[in-house]
């Protein structure tokens, strides 16, 4: 099949023409390896999603990469409460890890099962505090650092529960020497996460523009 120039959505290797993004991936990996939290912001059709897909593959030799897309996995109804958000986030998080086909360490598997049980029981007490306790336990027992990537993160910017989610991220980031959490977090979208009204108290997120 002849290749074409793709003007909509993400590029897939071997189908449309693609620029070489290896240098870009190496730059981002430098931030990830240092354990930094960062945002990638640019207008649509500048290659954010294409870069994130390639980054997932580029990092998987050393990290468990959980790549989420809030437009696909978090509908507006999922932001109506902490419980609804936490359950939806946990289900997406577990599904992505399980689809990687990895054999996780026994203790990590136990923590993943604990979180899955909480979502299956539709427990009303599974809110942000409890969600992050589960995530911290999973990160503690993991044999590789976990990297969280959220595409279209700014689509959630108008929801207080997402701002509270970012506040939890910041709190764990500041205490991650004693409270394990994601090694690195990447939030991608059209708008800069630093411009959210919460501003994360002079935010932990460094900005990259592509």
C-alpha positions in Angstrom: 0.0 0.0 0.0 1.3 3.4 -0.9 2.0 5.7 2.0 0.2 9.0 2.4 0.5 12.1 4.5 -1.7 11.8 7.5 -3.5 15.0 8.4 -5.9 13.6 11.1 -5.3 11.6 14.3 -2.2 9.8 15.3 0.3 8.3 12.8 0.8 4.6 12.9 4.2 3.1 12.0 4.4 1.7 8.5 1.2 3.4 7.2 1.6 7.2 6.7 4.9 9.1 6.2 6.4 9.9 9.6 9.2 12.1 10.7 12.0 10.5 12.8 11.1 11.2 16.4 14.0 9.3 18.0 15.8 12.4 19.2 12.5 13.7 20.7 12.0 10.4 22.5 15.5 10.4 23.8 15.0 13.9 25.2 11.8 13.0 27.0 13.4 9.8 28.3 16.0 12.0 30.0 13.3 13.7 32.0 11.6 10.3 32.8 14.9 8.7 33.9 15.4 11.7 36.3 11.9 11.0 37.7 10.5 14.3 36.6 6.8 15.1 36.2 6.2 17.1 32.9 3.5 18.3 30.6 3.5 18.3 26.8 1.4 21.0 25.3 0.8 22.0 21.7 -2.1 22.6 19.3 -3.8 19.7 17.6 -2.0 17.8 14.8 1.5 18.6 16.0 2.2 15.0 16.9 1.6 14.8 20.6 -0.4 11.5 20.5 2.0 10.0 17.9 4.9 10.9 20.2 3.2 9.4 23.2 2.5 6.1 21.4 6.1 5.9 20.4 7.3 6.8 23.9 5.3 3.9 25.4 7.3 1.5 23.2 10.5 3.3 23.8 10.3 3.1 27.6 8.9 -0.4 28.1 12.3 -2.0 28.5 12.9 -0.3 31.8 9.4 0.8 33.0 5.8 -0.3 33.3 4.1 2.4 31.2 0.4 3.1 31.9 -0.7 5.2 28.9 -4.2 6.6 29.3 -6.4 8.8 27.2 -9.0 10.8 29.1 -11.2 11.5 26.1 -11.6 7.7 25.5 -11.5 6.4 29.1 -13.0 9.1 31.2 -16.4 10.4 30.1 -18.0 13.4 31.7 -20.0 11.2 34.0 -16.8 9.8 35.5 -16.0 13.2 37.0 -19.3 13.6 38.9 -17.7 12.4 42.2 -14.4 11.2 43.7 -15.8 7.7 43.8 -16.9 7.6 40.2 -13.5 9.0 39.1 -11.5 6.7 41.3 -13.3 3.6 40.1 -13.1 4.6 36.5 -9.4 5.5 36.8 -8.6 2.3 38.6 -10.4 0.1 36.0 -8.5 1.8 33.2 -5.2 1.6 35.0 -5.7 -2.2 35.7 -6.8 -3.0 32.2 -3.8 -1.3 30.6 -1.4 -3.1 32.9 -3.1 -6.5 32.4 -3.1 -6.0 28.6 0.7 -5.8 28.6 0.9 -9.5 29.2 3.6 -9.2 31.8 4.3 -11.6 34.7 4.2 -9.3 37.7 5.9 -10.2 41.0 3.7 -12.0 43.4 3.3 -9.1 45.9 2.6 -6.7 43.1 0.0 -9.0 41.7 -1.6 -9.2 45.2 -1.9 -5.4 45.3 -3.3 -5.3 41.8 -5.9 -7.8 42.9 -6.8 -5.8 46.0 -7.5 -2.7 43.8 -9.5 -4.8 41.3 -11.6 -6.3 44.1 -12.3 -2.7 45.3 -13.6 -1.7 41.9 -15.6 -4.9 41.4 -17.4 -4.4 44.7 -18.3 -0.8 43.7 -17.2 0.3 47.1 -18.3 3.8 47.8 -15.3 4.4 50.1 -12.9 4.1 47.1 -12.2 7.8 46.7 -9.0 9.7 45.8 -7.3 9.1 49.2 -7.9 5.3 49.0 -7.1 5.2 45.3 -3.7 6.7 45.9 -3.0 4.3 48.8 -3.6 1.4 46.4 -1.4 3.0 43.7 1.3 3.6 46.3 1.2 0.0 47.4 1.4 -1.2 43.8 4.4 1.0 43.1 6.1 -0.2 46.3 5.8 -3.9 45.2 6.6 -3.4 41.6 9.9 -4.7 40.2 10.1 -1.8 37.8 9.3 1.9 38.2 5.8 2.9 36.9 5.3 5.8 34.4 1.9 7.3 34.0 1.0 9.1 30.8 -2.3 10.9 30.4 -3.2 12.2 26.9 -5.9 14.8 26.6 -5.5 15.6 30.3 -6.7 19.1 29.7 -10.1 17.8 28.8 -10.7 17.3 32.5 -9.6 20.7 33.5 -13.0 22.0 34.4 -13.7 19.3 36.9 -12.8 19.8 40.6 -12.2 16.1 41.1 -9.4 16.2 38.5 -7.8 19.2 40.3 -8.0 17.1 43.5 -6.4 14.2 41.6 -3.5 16.6 40.7 -3.2 17.7 44.3 -2.8 14.1 45.4 -0.2 13.6 42.7 1.7 16.6 44.0 1.5 15.4 47.6 2.9 12.0 46.8 5.5 13.5 44.6 6.8 15.6 47.5 6.9 12.5 49.8 7.8 9.8 47.4 11.0 9.0 49.3 8.7 7.5 52.0 5.4 7.0 50.0 6.1 5.2 46.7 4.2 6.5 43.7 4.8 6.9 39.9 8.4 7.4 39.0 7.4 9.9 36.3 4.1 11.4 35.1 3.5 13.0 31.7 0.3 15.0 31.1 -0.4 15.9 27.4 -2.9 18.3 25.9 -3.6 21.4 24.0 -3.4 23.6 27.0 -0.7 23.9 29.6 -1.6 22.1 32.8 0.2 24.9 34.7 -2.6 27.3 33.7 -5.3 25.4 35.6 -6.8 27.4 38.4 -5.2 25.2 41.1 -1.7 25.9 39.7 -0.5 23.1 42.0 1.3 25.7 44.2 4.0 26.6 41.6 3.4 23.2 40.0 5.6 20.2 39.9 5.1 19.9 36.2 7.8 21.0 33.8 6.6 22.0 30.3 7.7 20.7 27.0 6.4 22.2 23.8 6.2 20.2 20.5 
